[in-house]
Amino acid sequence: MKQNNQKKRYDTQEKKMKFLTKKGNIITFKKPFFPNGTANESRTQIVTKGISKDPSGAVKIIGSFYDGTWYKNIDELLEAIDWDWMEEAHSF
C-alpha cells in the first residue's frame, strides 16, 4: 500500500509529458479506444514511441504496435489517461 507521504510520480503536467514521450513506457487510458486496424478490438494500454502533433493542435500517442486516438489538444489527451491507476501500478 502506498504511503501518504510518498511523492507522486505524475503530479505535474511536466512529469506527465516526460513519461508520455519516453519510448517504451506503457500508458493506460480511462476508457478503451479502438486503434486503426484492430477491427472491433478495444485497447486500454499502449506502448509509447512518442507523440504526434497535427498543425491544428491535435495530438496522439504513437505506439510500438498501434497508435492511440487523436485528441483535440494535449489537455484532452492528458485527461484521457488513467493517472491514478498508473500512480498505483508504478509505485511498487
PDB file of N, CA, C and O in Angstrom:
ATOM      1  N   MET A   1       0.835  -1.180   0.000  1.00  0.00           N
ATOM      2  CA  MET A   1       0.000   0.000   0.000  1.00  0.00           C
ATOM      3  C   MET A   1       0.882   1.246   0.000  1.00  0.00           C
ATOM      4  O   MET A   1       1.923   1.272   0.657  1.00  0.00           O
ATOM      5  N   LYS A   2       0.474   2.260  -0.723  1.00  0.00           N
ATOM      6  CA  LYS A   2       1.260   3.486  -0.854  1.00  0.00           C
ATOM      7  C   LYS A   2       1.162   4.319   0.415  1.00  0.00           C
ATOM      8  O   LYS A   2       0.081   4.480   0.982  1.00  0.00           O
ATOM      9  N   GLN A   3       2.277   4.838   0.846  1.00  0.00           N
ATOM     10  CA  GLN A   3       2.326   5.734   1.996  1.00  0.00           C
ATOM     11  C   GLN A   3       1.769   7.094   1.611  1.00  0.00           C
ATOM     12  O   GLN A   3       1.947   7.526   0.472  1.00  0.00           O
ATOM     13  N   ASN A   4       1.099   7.779   2.528  1.00  0.00           N
ATOM     14  CA  ASN A   4       0.551   9.106   2.255  1.00  0.00           C
ATOM     15  C   ASN A   4       1.629  10.142   1.968  1.00  0.00           C
ATOM     16  O   ASN A   4       1.396  11.095   1.224  1.00  0.00           O
ATOM     17  N   ASN A   5       2.806   9.958   2.553  1.00  0.00           N
ATOM     18  CA  ASN A   5       3.872  10.936   2.367  1.00  0.00           C
ATOM     19  C   ASN A   5       4.769  10.623   1.165  1.00  0.00           C
ATOM     20  O   ASN A   5       5.743  11.331   0.912  1.00  0.00           O
ATOM     21  N   GLN A   6       4.439   9.565   0.432  1.00  0.00           N
ATOM     22  CA  GLN A   6       5.233   9.216  -0.743  1.00  0.00           C
ATOM     23  C   GLN A   6       4.991  10.241  -1.854  1.00  0.00           C
ATOM     24  O   GLN A   6       3.854  10.624  -2.130  1.00  0.00           O
ATOM     25  N   LYS A   7       6.072  10.670  -2.476  1.00  0.00           N
ATOM     26  CA  LYS A   7       5.982  11.660  -3.549  1.00  0.00           C
ATOM     27  C   LYS A   7       5.314  11.055  -4.782  1.00  0.00           C
ATOM     28  O   LYS A   7       5.623   9.932  -5.180  1.00  0.00           O
ATOM     29  N   LYS A   8       4.398  11.812  -5.379  1.00  0.00           N
ATOM     30  CA  LYS A   8       3.693  11.338  -6.575  1.00  0.00           C
ATOM     31  C   LYS A   8       4.594  11.452  -7.799  1.00  0.00           C
ATOM     32  O   LYS A   8       5.396  12.378  -7.922  1.00  0.00           O
ATOM     33  N   ARG A   9       4.440  10.494  -8.690  1.00  0.00           N
ATOM     34  CA  ARG A   9       5.238  10.467  -9.918  1.00  0.00           C
ATOM     35  C   ARG A   9       4.660  11.373 -10.998  1.00  0.00           C
ATOM     36  O   ARG A   9       5.406  11.912 -11.817  1.00  0.00           O
ATOM     37  N   TYR A  10       3.335  11.548 -11.009  1.00  0.00           N
ATOM     38  CA  TYR A  10       2.667  12.241 -12.101  1.00  0.00           C
ATOM     39  C   TYR A  10       1.806  13.394 -11.594  1.00  0.00           C
ATOM     40  O   TYR A  10       0.645  13.517 -11.984  1.00  0.00           O
ATOM     41  N   ASP A  11       2.358  14.229 -10.740  1.00  0.00           N
ATOM     42  CA  ASP A  11       1.570  15.307 -10.139  1.00  0.00           C
ATOM     43  C   ASP A  11       1.671  16.640 -10.877  1.00  0.00           C
ATOM     44  O   ASP A  11       1.019  17.608 -10.487  1.00  0.00           O
ATOM     45  N   THR A  12       2.475  16.703 -11.935  1.00  0.00           N
ATOM     46  CA  THR A  12       2.549  17.932 -12.732  1.00  0.00           C
ATOM     47  C   THR A  12       2.438  17.582 -14.216  1.00  0.00           C
ATOM     48  O   THR A  12       2.696  16.449 -14.619  1.00  0.00           O
ATOM     49  N   GLN A  13       2.055  18.559 -15.007  1.00  0.00           N
ATOM     50  CA  GLN A  13       1.963  18.332 -16.452  1.00  0.00           C
ATOM     51  C   GLN A  13       3.339  18.010 -17.022  1.00  0.00           C
ATOM     52  O   GLN A  13       3.451  17.197 -17.939  1.00  0.00           O
ATOM     53  N   GLU A  14       4.372  18.629 -16.500  1.00  0.00           N
ATOM     54  CA  GLU A  14       5.737  18.375 -16.977  1.00  0.00           C
ATOM     55  C   GLU A  14       6.131  16.911 -16.770  1.00  0.00           C
ATOM     56  O   GLU A  14       6.703  16.295 -17.670  1.00  0.00           O
ATOM     57  N   LYS A  15       5.832  16.349 -15.597  1.00  0.00           N
ATOM     58  CA  LYS A  15       6.155  14.948 -15.322  1.00  0.00           C
ATOM     59  C   LYS A  15       5.341  14.015 -16.215  1.00  0.00           C
ATOM     60  O   LYS A  15       5.854  13.009 -16.704  1.00  0.00           O
ATOM     61  N   LYS A  16       4.073  14.354 -16.425  1.00  0.00           N
ATOM     62  CA  LYS A  16       3.221  13.542 -17.284  1.00  0.00           C
ATOM     63  C   LYS A  16       3.744  13.538 -18.715  1.00  0.00           C
ATOM     64  O   LYS A  16       3.810  12.484 -19.348  1.00  0.00           O
ATOM     65  N   MET A  17       4.114  14.705 -19.228  1.00  0.00           N
ATOM     66  CA  MET A  17       4.622  14.802 -20.597  1.00  0.00           C
ATOM     67  C   MET A  17       5.943  14.051 -20.752  1.00  0.00           C
ATOM     68  O   MET A  17       6.177  13.410 -21.776  1.00  0.00           O
ATOM     69  N   LYS A  18       6.788  14.127 -19.760  1.00  0.00           N
ATOM     70  CA  LYS A  18       8.059  13.417 -19.811  1.00  0.00           C
ATOM     71  C   LYS A  18       7.811  11.911 -19.901  1.00  0.00           C
ATOM     72  O   LYS A  18       8.488  11.212 -20.656  1.00  0.00           O
ATOM     73  N   PHE A  19       6.841  11.413 -19.131  1.00  0.00           N
ATOM     74  CA  PHE A  19       6.512   9.997 -19.166  1.00  0.00           C
ATOM     75  C   PHE A  19       5.932   9.596 -20.522  1.00  0.00           C
ATOM     76  O   PHE A  19       6.271   8.541 -21.057  1.00  0.00           O
ATOM     77  N   LEU A  20       5.049  10.447 -21.083  1.00  0.00           N
ATOM     78  CA  LEU A  20       4.408  10.124 -22.360  1.00  0.00           C
ATOM     79  C   LEU A  20       5.394  10.077 -23.517  1.00  0.00           C
ATOM     80  O   LEU A  20       5.206   9.303 -24.456  1.00  0.00           O
ATOM     81  N   THR A  21       6.422  10.879 -23.466  1.00  0.00           N
ATOM     82  CA  THR A  21       7.346  10.978 -24.597  1.00  0.00           C
ATOM     83  C   THR A  21       8.516  10.004 -24.514  1.00  0.00           C
ATOM     84  O   THR A  21       9.302   9.905 -25.457  1.00  0.00           O
ATOM     85  N   LYS A  22       8.642   9.287 -23.409  1.00  0.00           N
ATOM     86  CA  LYS A  22       9.746   8.338 -23.276  1.00  0.00           C
ATOM     87  C   LYS A  22       9.378   7.012 -23.952  1.00  0.00           C
ATOM     88  O   LYS A  22       8.380   6.385 -23.599  1.00  0.00           O
ATOM     89  N   LYS A  23      10.169   6.606 -24.898  1.00  0.00           N
ATOM     90  CA  LYS A  23       9.935   5.382 -25.664  1.00  0.00           C
ATOM     91  C   LYS A  23       9.908   4.166 -24.742  1.00  0.00           C
ATOM     92  O   LYS A  23      10.781   3.990 -23.891  1.00  0.00           O
ATOM     93  N   GLY A  24       8.881   3.331 -24.933  1.00  0.00           N
ATOM     94  CA  GLY A  24       8.781   2.082 -24.188  1.00  0.00           C
ATOM     95  C   GLY A  24       7.893   2.128 -22.962  1.00  0.00           C
ATOM     96  O   GLY A  24       7.604   1.085 -22.377  1.00  0.00           O
ATOM     97  N   ASN A  25       7.449   3.316 -22.555  1.00  0.00           N
ATOM     98  CA  ASN A  25       6.553   3.406 -21.405  1.00  0.00           C
ATOM     99  C   ASN A  25       5.165   2.916 -21.789  1.00  0.00           C
ATOM    100  O   ASN A  25       4.732   3.088 -22.928  1.00  0.00           O
ATOM    101  N   ILE A  26       4.473   2.310 -20.842  1.00  0.00           N
ATOM    102  CA  ILE A  26       3.121   1.812 -21.077  1.00  0.00           C
ATOM    103  C   ILE A  26       2.130   2.813 -20.500  1.00  0.00           C
ATOM    104  O   ILE A  26       2.167   3.135 -19.313  1.00  0.00           O
ATOM    105  N   ILE A  27       1.241   3.299 -21.367  1.00  0.00           N
ATOM    106  CA  ILE A  27       0.234   4.286 -20.994  1.00  0.00           C
ATOM    107  C   ILE A  27      -1.102   3.564 -20.851  1.00  0.00           C
ATOM    108  O   ILE A  27      -1.472   2.766 -21.712  1.00  0.00           O
ATOM    109  N   THR A  28      -1.827   3.842 -19.765  1.00  0.00           N
ATOM    110  CA  THR A  28      -3.134   3.243 -19.521  1.00  0.00           C
ATOM    111  C   THR A  28      -4.196   4.331 -19.597  1.00  0.00           C
ATOM    112  O   THR A  28      -4.083   5.370 -18.946  1.00  0.00           O
ATOM    113  N   PHE A  29      -5.230   4.081 -20.399  1.00  0.00           N
ATOM    114  CA  PHE A  29      -6.321   5.037 -20.584  1.00  0.00           C
ATOM    115  C   PHE A  29      -7.515   4.689 -19.705  1.00  0.00           C
ATOM    116  O   PHE A  29      -7.704   3.534 -19.322  1.00  0.00           O
ATOM    117  N   LYS A  30      -8.321   5.707 -19.388  1.00  0.00           N
ATOM    118  CA  LYS A  30      -9.523   5.504 -18.579  1.00  0.00           C
ATOM    119  C   LYS A  30     -10.557   4.683 -19.333  1.00  0.00           C
ATOM    120  O   LYS A  30     -11.202   3.809 -18.753  1.00  0.00           O
ATOM    121  N   LYS A  31     -10.718   4.961 -20.626  1.00  0.00           N
ATOM    122  CA  LYS A  31     -11.711   4.265 -21.456  1.00  0.00           C
ATOM    123  C   LYS A  31     -10.999   3.565 -22.606  1.00  0.00           C
ATOM    124  O   LYS A  31      -9.975   4.050 -23.088  1.00  0.00           O
ATOM    125  N   PRO A  32     -11.527   2.439 -23.045  1.00  0.00           N
ATOM    126  CA  PRO A  32     -10.921   1.737 -24.183  1.00  0.00           C
ATOM    127  C   PRO A  32     -10.978   2.576 -25.458  1.00  0.00           C
ATOM    128  O   PRO A  32     -11.892   3.378 -25.645  1.00  0.00           O
ATOM    129  N   PHE A  33     -10.006   2.383 -26.318  1.00  0.00           N
ATOM    130  CA  PHE A  33     -10.014   3.012 -27.632  1.00  0.00           C
ATOM    131  C   PHE A  33      -9.836   1.912 -28.672  1.00  0.00           C
ATOM    132  O   PHE A  33      -9.420   0.800 -28.346  1.00  0.00           O
ATOM    133  N   PHE A  34     -10.150   2.226 -29.912  1.00  0.00           N
ATOM    134  CA  PHE A  34     -10.112   1.243 -30.982  1.00  0.00           C
ATOM    135  C   PHE A  34      -9.058   1.659 -32.007  1.00  0.00           C
ATOM    136  O   PHE A  34      -9.354   2.432 -32.919  1.00  0.00           O
ATOM    137  N   PRO A  35      -7.825   1.152 -31.865  1.00  0.00           N
ATOM    138  CA  PRO A  35      -6.767   1.542 -32.808  1.00  0.00           C
ATOM    139  C   PRO A  35      -7.082   1.133 -34.232  1.00  0.00           C
ATOM    140  O   PRO A  35      -7.771   0.142 -34.473  1.00  0.00           O
ATOM    141  N   ASN A  36      -6.572   1.905 -35.166  1.00  0.00           N
ATOM    142  CA  ASN A  36      -6.731   1.620 -36.591  1.00  0.00           C
ATOM    143  C   ASN A  36      -6.197   0.220 -36.892  1.00  0.00           C
ATOM    144  O   ASN A  36      -5.083  -0.121 -36.492  1.00  0.00           O
ATOM    145  N   GLY A  37      -6.977  -0.579 -37.586  1.00  0.00           N
ATOM    146  CA  GLY A  37      -6.526  -1.903 -37.982  1.00  0.00           C
ATOM    147  C   GLY A  37      -6.795  -3.001 -36.971  1.00  0.00           C
ATOM    148  O   GLY A  37      -6.351  -4.132 -37.169  1.00  0.00           O
ATOM    149  N   THR A  38      -7.507  -2.706 -35.895  1.00  0.00           N
ATOM    150  CA  THR A  38      -7.768  -3.752 -34.900  1.00  0.00           C
ATOM    151  C   THR A  38      -9.201  -4.273 -34.959  1.00  0.00           C
ATOM    152  O   THR A  38      -9.603  -5.045 -34.088  1.00  0.00           O
ATOM    153  N   ALA A  39      -9.972  -3.875 -35.949  1.00  0.00           N
ATOM    154  CA  ALA A  39     -11.321  -4.372 -36.222  1.00  0.00           C
ATOM    155  C   ALA A  39     -12.098  -4.819 -34.988  1.00  0.00           C
ATOM    156  O   ALA A  39     -12.129  -6.001 -34.645  1.00  0.00           O
ATOM    157  N   ASN A  40     -12.715  -3.858 -34.341  1.00  0.00           N
ATOM    158  CA  ASN A  40     -13.589  -4.101 -33.188  1.00  0.00           C
ATOM    159  C   ASN A  40     -12.886  -4.582 -31.923  1.00  0.00           C
ATOM    160  O   ASN A  40     -13.551  -5.031 -30.989  1.00  0.00           O
ATOM    161  N   GLU A  41     -11.583  -4.501 -31.872  1.00  0.00           N
ATOM    162  CA  GLU A  41     -10.849  -4.889 -30.666  1.00  0.00           C
ATOM    163  C   GLU A  41     -10.402  -3.632 -29.940  1.00  0.00           C
ATOM    164  O   GLU A  41      -9.606  -2.848 -30.458  1.00  0.00           O
ATOM    165  N   SER A  42     -10.917  -3.452 -28.750  1.00  0.00           N
ATOM    166  CA  SER A  42     -10.546  -2.258 -27.992  1.00  0.00           C
ATOM    167  C   SER A  42      -9.262  -2.492 -27.203  1.00  0.00           C
ATOM    168  O   SER A  42      -8.879  -3.627 -26.919  1.00  0.00           O
ATOM    169  N   ARG A  43      -8.625  -1.407 -26.866  1.00  0.00           N
ATOM    170  CA  ARG A  43      -7.395  -1.428 -26.071  1.00  0.00           C
ATOM    171  C   ARG A  43      -7.506  -0.383 -24.966  1.00  0.00           C
ATOM    172  O   ARG A  43      -8.219   0.610 -25.114  1.00  0.00           O
ATOM    173  N   THR A  44      -6.811  -0.604 -23.873  1.00  0.00           N
ATOM    174  CA  THR A  44      -6.737   0.406 -22.814  1.00  0.00           C
ATOM    175  C   THR A  44      -5.301   0.831 -22.569  1.00  0.00           C
ATOM    176  O   THR A  44      -5.054   1.780 -21.824  1.00  0.00           O
ATOM    177  N   GLN A  45      -4.348   0.138 -23.189  1.00  0.00           N
ATOM    178  CA  GLN A  45      -2.945   0.478 -22.993  1.00  0.00           C
ATOM    179  C   GLN A  45      -2.231   0.583 -24.333  1.00  0.00           C
ATOM    180  O   GLN A  45      -2.641   0.008 -25.341  1.00  0.00           O
ATOM    181  N   ILE A  46      -1.142   1.349 -24.293  1.00  0.00           N
ATOM    182  CA  ILE A  46      -0.310   1.499 -25.484  1.00  0.00           C
ATOM    183  C   ILE A  46       1.147   1.634 -25.030  1.00  0.00           C
ATOM    184  O   ILE A  46       1.434   2.298 -24.034  1.00  0.00           O
ATOM    185  N   VAL A  47       2.055   1.003 -25.764  1.00  0.00           N
ATOM    186  CA  VAL A  47       3.491   1.145 -25.506  1.00  0.00           C
ATOM    187  C   VAL A  47       3.961   2.295 -26.382  1.00  0.00           C
ATOM    188  O   VAL A  47       3.903   2.213 -27.609  1.00  0.00           O
ATOM    189  N   THR A  48       4.419   3.348 -25.761  1.00  0.00           N
ATOM    190  CA  THR A  48       4.686   4.589 -26.485  1.00  0.00           C
ATOM    191  C   THR A  48       6.036   4.617 -27.201  1.00  0.00           C
ATOM    192  O   THR A  48       7.041   4.083 -26.732  1.00  0.00           O
ATOM    193  N   LYS A  49       5.998   5.270 -28.363  1.00  0.00           N
ATOM    194  CA  LYS A  49       7.218   5.603 -29.108  1.00  0.00           C
ATOM    195  C   LYS A  49       7.396   7.122 -29.144  1.00  0.00           C
ATOM    196  O   LYS A  49       8.478   7.621 -29.452  1.00  0.00           O
ATOM    197  N   GLY A  50       6.314   7.857 -28.825  1.00  0.00           N
ATOM    198  CA  GLY A  50       6.366   9.309 -28.846  1.00  0.00           C
ATOM    199  C   GLY A  50       4.981   9.885 -29.045  1.00  0.00           C
ATOM    200  O   GLY A  50       3.977   9.179 -28.952  1.00  0.00           O
ATOM    201  N   ILE A  51       4.940  11.178 -29.321  1.00  0.00           N
ATOM    202  CA  ILE A  51       3.679  11.886 -29.533  1.00  0.00           C
ATOM    203  C   ILE A  51       3.709  12.529 -30.913  1.00  0.00           C
ATOM    204  O   ILE A  51       4.721  13.093 -31.329  1.00  0.00           O
ATOM    205  N   SER A  52       2.581  12.434 -31.615  1.00  0.00           N
ATOM    206  CA  SER A  52       2.437  13.088 -32.911  1.00  0.00           C
ATOM    207  C   SER A  52       1.523  14.296 -32.743  1.00  0.00           C
ATOM    208  O   SER A  52       0.492  14.220 -32.074  1.00  0.00           O
ATOM    209  N   LYS A  53       1.914  15.418 -33.362  1.00  0.00           N
ATOM    210  CA  LYS A  53       1.117  16.648 -33.286  1.00  0.00           C
ATOM    211  C   LYS A  53       0.686  17.060 -34.681  1.00  0.00           C
ATOM    212  O   LYS A  53       1.465  17.002 -35.633  1.00  0.00           O
ATOM    213  N   ASP A  54      -0.559  17.472 -34.786  1.00  0.00           N
ATOM    214  CA  ASP A  54      -1.151  17.939 -36.026  1.00  0.00           C
ATOM    215  C   ASP A  54      -1.083  19.472 -36.027  1.00  0.00           C
ATOM    216  O   ASP A  54      -1.095  20.070 -34.952  1.00  0.00           O
ATOM    217  N   PRO A  55      -1.012  20.129 -37.190  1.00  0.00           N
ATOM    218  CA  PRO A  55      -0.989  21.598 -37.221  1.00  0.00           C
ATOM    219  C   PRO A  55      -2.186  22.254 -36.512  1.00  0.00           C
ATOM    220  O   PRO A  55      -2.091  23.398 -36.068  1.00  0.00           O
ATOM    221  N   SER A  56      -3.296  21.540 -36.408  1.00  0.00           N
ATOM    222  CA  SER A  56      -4.477  22.088 -35.734  1.00  0.00           C
ATOM    223  C   SER A  56      -4.334  22.088 -34.217  1.00  0.00           C
ATOM    224  O   SER A  56      -5.140  22.698 -33.516  1.00  0.00           O
ATOM    225  N   GLY A  57      -3.310  21.406 -33.709  1.00  0.00           N
ATOM    226  CA  GLY A  57      -3.118  21.290 -32.262  1.00  0.00           C
ATOM    227  C   GLY A  57      -3.499  19.925 -31.734  1.00  0.00           C
ATOM    228  O   GLY A  57      -3.250  19.619 -30.568  1.00  0.00           O
ATOM    229  N   ALA A  58      -4.107  19.091 -32.582  1.00  0.00           N
ATOM    230  CA  ALA A  58      -4.492  17.738 -32.174  1.00  0.00           C
ATOM    231  C   ALA A  58      -3.238  16.902 -31.907  1.00  0.00           C
ATOM    232  O   ALA A  58      -2.194  17.105 -32.527  1.00  0.00           O
ATOM    233  N   VAL A  59      -3.364  15.960 -30.974  1.00  0.00           N
ATOM    234  CA  VAL A  59      -2.232  15.104 -30.601  1.00  0.00           C
ATOM    235  C   VAL A  59      -2.689  13.660 -30.448  1.00  0.00           C
ATOM    236  O   VAL A  59      -3.857  13.387 -30.173  1.00  0.00           O
ATOM    237  N   LYS A  60      -1.746  12.746 -30.632  1.00  0.00           N
ATOM    238  CA  LYS A  60      -1.990  11.341 -30.341  1.00  0.00           C
ATOM    239  C   LYS A  60      -0.669  10.690 -29.965  1.00  0.00           C
ATOM    240  O   LYS A  60       0.407  11.192 -30.292  1.00  0.00           O
ATOM    241  N   ILE A  61      -0.773   9.574 -29.280  1.00  0.00           N
ATOM    242  CA  ILE A  61       0.407   8.812 -28.912  1.00  0.00           C
ATOM    243  C   ILE A  61       0.721   7.841 -30.040  1.00  0.00           C
ATOM    244  O   ILE A  61      -0.150   7.101 -30.499  1.00  0.00           O
ATOM    245  N   ILE A  62       1.967   7.852 -30.479  1.00  0.00           N
ATOM    246  CA  ILE A  62       2.455   6.894 -31.466  1.00  0.00           C
ATOM    247  C   ILE A  62       2.957   5.695 -30.666  1.00  0.00           C
ATOM    248  O   ILE A  62       3.807   5.832 -29.787  1.00  0.00           O
ATOM    249  N   GLY A  63       2.418   4.522 -30.986  1.00  0.00           N
ATOM    250  CA  GLY A  63       2.752   3.327 -30.219  1.00  0.00           C
ATOM    251  C   GLY A  63       3.639   2.362 -30.966  1.00  0.00           C
ATOM    252  O   GLY A  63       3.833   2.479 -32.176  1.00  0.00           O
ATOM    253  N   SER A  64       4.174   1.410 -30.234  1.00  0.00           N
ATOM    254  CA  SER A  64       5.040   0.388 -30.820  1.00  0.00           C
ATOM    255  C   SER A  64       4.283  -0.561 -31.732  1.00  0.00           C
ATOM    256  O   SER A  64       4.828  -1.019 -32.736  1.00  0.00           O
ATOM    257  N   PHE A  65       3.020  -0.868 -31.394  1.00  0.00           N
ATOM    258  CA  PHE A  65       2.249  -1.830 -32.178  1.00  0.00           C
ATOM    259  C   PHE A  65       1.071  -1.181 -32.884  1.00  0.00           C
ATOM    260  O   PHE A  65       0.625  -1.677 -33.919  1.00  0.00           O
ATOM    261  N   TYR A  66       0.561  -0.089 -32.348  1.00  0.00           N
ATOM    262  CA  TYR A  66      -0.547   0.675 -32.924  1.00  0.00           C
ATOM    263  C   TYR A  66      -0.547   2.048 -32.284  1.00  0.00           C
ATOM    264  O   TYR A  66       0.025   2.244 -31.212  1.00  0.00           O
ATOM    265  N   ASP A  67      -1.189   2.995 -32.943  1.00  0.00           N
ATOM    266  CA  ASP A  67      -1.249   4.364 -32.430  1.00  0.00           C
ATOM    267  C   ASP A  67      -2.532   4.573 -31.640  1.00  0.00           C
ATOM    268  O   ASP A  67      -3.516   3.856 -31.821  1.00  0.00           O
ATOM    269  N   GLY A  68      -2.505   5.566 -30.763  1.00  0.00           N
ATOM    270  CA  GLY A  68      -3.679   5.922 -29.987  1.00  0.00           C
ATOM    271  C   GLY A  68      -4.652   6.757 -30.796  1.00  0.00           C
ATOM    272  O   GLY A  68      -4.462   6.969 -31.994  1.00  0.00           O
ATOM    273  N   THR A  69      -5.678   7.220 -30.142  1.00  0.00           N
ATOM    274  CA  THR A  69      -6.720   8.063 -30.720  1.00  0.00           C
ATOM    275  C   THR A  69      -6.231   9.504 -30.796  1.00  0.00           C
ATOM    276  O   THR A  69      -5.425   9.931 -29.970  1.00  0.00           O
ATOM    277  N   TRP A  70      -6.718  10.262 -31.789  1.00  0.00           N
ATOM    278  CA  TRP A  70      -6.427  11.691 -31.859  1.00  0.00           C
ATOM    279  C   TRP A  70      -7.257  12.425 -30.802  1.00  0.00           C
ATOM    280  O   TRP A  70      -8.441  12.138 -30.625  1.00  0.00           O
ATOM    281  N   TYR A  71      -6.634  13.360 -30.113  1.00  0.00           N
ATOM    282  CA  TYR A  71      -7.305  14.228 -29.143  1.00  0.00           C
ATOM    283  C   TYR A  71      -7.158  15.668 -29.603  1.00  0.00           C
ATOM    284  O   TYR A  71      -6.171  16.009 -30.254  1.00  0.00           O
ATOM    285  N   LYS A  72      -8.121  16.516 -29.276  1.00  0.00           N
ATOM    286  CA  LYS A  72      -8.139  17.911 -29.737  1.00  0.00           C
ATOM    287  C   LYS A  72      -6.896  18.679 -29.322  1.00  0.00           C
ATOM    288  O   LYS A  72      -6.414  19.538 -30.061  1.00  0.00           O
ATOM    289  N   ASN A  73      -6.376  18.369 -28.135  1.00  0.00           N
ATOM    290  CA  ASN A  73      -5.194  19.076 -27.622  1.00  0.00           C
ATOM    291  C   ASN A  73      -4.535  18.228 -26.541  1.00  0.00           C
ATOM    292  O   ASN A  73      -5.050  17.172 -26.172  1.00  0.00           O
ATOM    293  N   ILE A  74      -3.414  18.686 -26.043  1.00  0.00           N
ATOM    294  CA  ILE A  74      -2.659  17.923 -25.054  1.00  0.00           C
ATOM    295  C   ILE A  74      -3.438  17.776 -23.756  1.00  0.00           C
ATOM    296  O   ILE A  74      -3.334  16.744 -23.093  1.00  0.00           O
ATOM    297  N   ASP A  75      -4.214  18.782 -23.380  1.00  0.00           N
ATOM    298  CA  ASP A  75      -5.004  18.688 -22.150  1.00  0.00           C
ATOM    299  C   ASP A  75      -6.033  17.560 -22.238  1.00  0.00           C
ATOM    300  O   ASP A  75      -6.230  16.818 -21.276  1.00  0.00           O
ATOM    301  N   GLU A  76      -6.684  17.435 -23.391  1.00  0.00           N
ATOM    302  CA  GLU A  76      -7.667  16.366 -23.583  1.00  0.00           C
ATOM    303  C   GLU A  76      -6.988  14.998 -23.536  1.00  0.00           C
ATOM    304  O   GLU A  76      -7.541  14.057 -22.967  1.00  0.00           O
ATOM    305  N   LEU A  77      -5.806  14.874 -24.122  1.00  0.00           N
ATOM    306  CA  LEU A  77      -5.048  13.624 -24.062  1.00  0.00           C
ATOM    307  C   LEU A  77      -4.696  13.288 -22.621  1.00  0.00           C
ATOM    308  O   LEU A  77      -4.911  12.161 -22.176  1.00  0.00           O
ATOM    309  N   LEU A  78      -4.164  14.246 -21.895  1.00  0.00           N
ATOM    310  CA  LEU A  78      -3.781  14.007 -20.506  1.00  0.00           C
ATOM    311  C   LEU A  78      -4.978  13.607 -19.651  1.00  0.00           C
ATOM    312  O   LEU A  78      -4.847  12.789 -18.741  1.00  0.00           O
ATOM    313  N   GLU A  79      -6.144  14.181 -19.940  1.00  0.00           N
ATOM    314  CA  GLU A  79      -7.370  13.849 -19.203  1.00  0.00           C
ATOM    315  C   GLU A  79      -7.832  12.425 -19.492  1.00  0.00           C
ATOM    316  O   GLU A  79      -8.451  11.800 -18.630  1.00  0.00           O
ATOM    317  N   ALA A  80      -7.550  11.898 -20.677  1.00  0.00           N
ATOM    318  CA  ALA A  80      -7.984  10.559 -21.071  1.00  0.00           C
ATOM    319  C   ALA A  80      -7.158   9.450 -20.420  1.00  0.00           C
ATOM    320  O   ALA A  80      -7.573   8.291 -20.408  1.00  0.00           O
ATOM    321  N   ILE A  81      -6.011   9.798 -19.889  1.00  0.00           N
ATOM    322  CA  ILE A  81      -5.103   8.813 -19.295  1.00  0.00           C
ATOM    323  C   ILE A  81      -5.462   8.593 -17.829  1.00  0.00           C
ATOM    324  O   ILE A  81      -5.795   9.536 -17.111  1.00  0.00           O
ATOM    325  N   ASP A  82      -5.392   7.349 -17.400  1.00  0.00           N
ATOM    326  CA  ASP A  82      -5.723   6.981 -16.026  1.00  0.00           C
ATOM    327  C   ASP A  82      -4.480   7.140 -15.135  1.00  0.00           C
ATOM    328  O   ASP A  82      -3.804   6.167 -14.800  1.00  0.00           O
ATOM    329  N   TRP A  83      -4.206   8.381 -14.769  1.00  0.00           N
ATOM    330  CA  TRP A  83      -3.013   8.684 -13.977  1.00  0.00           C
ATOM    331  C   TRP A  83      -3.083   8.079 -12.578  1.00  0.00           C
ATOM    332  O   TRP A  83      -2.048   7.702 -12.029  1.00  0.00           O
ATOM    333  N   ASP A  84      -4.274   7.975 -11.988  1.00  0.00           N
ATOM    334  CA  ASP A  84      -4.409   7.377 -10.654  1.00  0.00           C
ATOM    335  C   ASP A  84      -4.006   5.906 -10.690  1.00  0.00           C
ATOM    336  O   ASP A  84      -3.266   5.441  -9.823  1.00  0.00           O
ATOM    337  N   TRP A  85      -4.495   5.172 -11.698  1.00  0.00           N
ATOM    338  CA  TRP A  85      -4.136   3.759 -11.827  1.00  0.00           C
ATOM    339  C   TRP A  85      -2.637   3.612 -12.039  1.00  0.00           C
ATOM    340  O   TRP A  85      -1.994   2.763 -11.423  1.00  0.00           O
ATOM    341  N   MET A  86      -2.080   4.451 -12.921  1.00  0.00           N
ATOM    342  CA  MET A  86      -0.645   4.354 -13.217  1.00  0.00           C
ATOM    343  C   MET A  86       0.189   4.728 -11.991  1.00  0.00           C
ATOM    344  O   MET A  86       1.248   4.144 -11.758  1.00  0.00           O
ATOM    345  N   GLU A  87      -0.280   5.688 -11.217  1.00  0.00           N
ATOM    346  CA  GLU A  87       0.435   6.073  -9.986  1.00  0.00           C
ATOM    347  C   GLU A  87       0.544   4.865  -9.057  1.00  0.00           C
ATOM    348  O   GLU A  87       1.614   4.590  -8.515  1.00  0.00           O
ATOM    349  N   GLU A  88      -0.551   4.156  -8.877  1.00  0.00           N
ATOM    350  CA  GLU A  88      -0.560   2.972  -8.029  1.00  0.00           C
ATOM    351  C   GLU A  88       0.319   1.860  -8.610  1.00  0.00           C
ATOM    352  O   GLU A  88       1.134   1.270  -7.899  1.00  0.00           O
ATOM    353  N   ALA A  89       0.152   1.583  -9.886  1.00  0.00           N
ATOM    354  CA  ALA A  89       0.902   0.492 -10.531  1.00  0.00           C
ATOM    355  C   ALA A  89       2.400   0.741 -10.533  1.00  0.00           C
ATOM    356  O   ALA A  89       3.182  -0.199 -10.389  1.00  0.00           O
ATOM    357  N   HIS A  90       2.809   1.982 -10.694  1.00  0.00           N
ATOM    358  CA  HIS A  90       4.235   2.295 -10.795  1.00  0.00           C
ATOM    359  C   HIS A  90       4.879   2.599  -9.449  1.00  0.00           C
ATOM    360  O   HIS A  90       6.078   2.873  -9.385  1.00  0.00           O
ATOM    361  N   SER A  91       4.105   2.555  -8.381  1.00  0.00           N
ATOM    362  CA  SER A  91       4.665   2.856  -7.065  1.00  0.00           C
ATOM    363  C   SER A  91       5.315   1.637  -6.407  1.00  0.00           C
ATOM    364  O   SER A  91       5.943   1.758  -5.355  1.00  0.00           O
ATOM    365  N   PHE A  92       5.163   0.460  -7.030  1.00  0.00           N
ATOM    366  CA  PHE A  92       5.737  -0.753  -6.432  1.00  0.00           C
ATOM    367  C   PHE A  92       7.154  -0.921  -6.821  1.00  0.00           C
ATOM    368  O   PHE A  92       7.796  -1.887  -6.410  1.00  0.00           O
TER     369      PHE A  92
END
